[in-house]
Amino acid sequence: MESLSDSEYIHRAWENIKGNIKTSAKESLDLHKLKQRKPWLDEECLGFLDQKKQAKMQWVQDPSQSIVENRNNIRLEANRHFRNKKKEYLKAKIEELETNNRIKNIRDSYKGISD
């Protein structure tokens, strides 16, 4: 550290700060990707989220009747899509659990026979 001049030391400190800010911003802005509690959220859903966001921004800038109707239509379509995706995911998860339970029961029944 003694070999670094003050300006080099300050430059490195600022580089570290910038890197930390970029990392923090990336983590906080990538909320959709960080939400592991919603495994059904895919790229198509992210597209719907972006559409909803854009429609809301248009509505904020110009709350005319046509913009409100457009926003409502986009929201309804997006929510319907999310509901269907979640329903499909839950059905698949239930089937997976039932299959695993059947396999476990079969193993347990064979275990009882061999004992």
Secondary structure, DSSP 8 states (H G I E B T S, - for coil): -TTS-HHHHHHHHHHHHHHHHHHHHHHHH-HHHH-TT-TT--HHHHHHHHHHHHHHHHHHH---HHHHHHHHHHHHHHHHHHHHHHHHHHHHHHHHHHHHHHHHHHHHHHHHHH-
